[in-house]
Amino acid sequence: MVTKELTVGQLAARSGVAVTALHFYETKGLIKSSRNAGNQRRYSRDVLRRVVVIKIAQRLGIPLATIHEALQTLPDGRTPNAADWERLSALWREDLDQRIDKLMLLRDKLSGCIGCGCLSLEACPLRNQDDVLGERGPGAQLLEPSVNP
């Protein structure tokens, strides 16, 4: 049984992803194509589902490098199925939960910034709660909020 392959235009139309984005995904190793006798790209049908997985992961804020690592765990030439998605989403769930927790904390403390104007280094409830970083000495002490003081 011969599997019908998709042109880049067909893949773009079916997935809702621009041709340029598909080419970009290919250069990053997220999807693969073959070439026909006329040197035109052809995509196996399983690539359509992979593109959908990529777009969903991107909407969740998953970096392309992380998406690439996850896609490498999928077998070549087979459409990702529900079990594959369950496994991939479990990989991303903890990171997503941590980002949600950080956003909720930011949202809940945001009102403390109203009127401050400068995000006071001594009293900023978002960057330096209770000035715990001041105990480390002068100068920049924290570049990312995920670092615990």
C-alpha positions, 0 to 999 in steps of 0.5 A: 500500500502506497502512502500518499505524500503531502507537498509543502503547500498541502501540509501548510494548508492542512496544518494552518502553518506557513510554508516558511515555518515548515521550512524552519521546522525542517532546518531545526530537525523537528520534521523531515521531508524527502525529495521527489525527482523534481527536487520538491519536498514531500512530507509523509502523512505522519508529519501533519500530526507532528506539526500539530504537536509542535504548534500545541507545544509552542502555545504552551510556551515549550521551547523548540529545543525541548520540543525537538528532544521530545519528538526524537522519542517518537518512531519515524514514519508513524503518526503520533497517537494518543499514548505518544501525546500522553507521554510527551505531555507528561514530560512538559506538565511539571514545567508548565505547573511551575510556570503557572505557579509563578504567574499566579504569584506574580498576579497576586503580588502585582498590586503591591507595585502600584504606586511604587514606580521604581520596584524598590530594591528594599521593598519589591514584593516581586523581586526582593521580598523582605529584602532577603537579597540585601543580606548577600551584599551590594550589587546585583544578586538575582538575575532570574526569579527562579533562583531561591535566595 
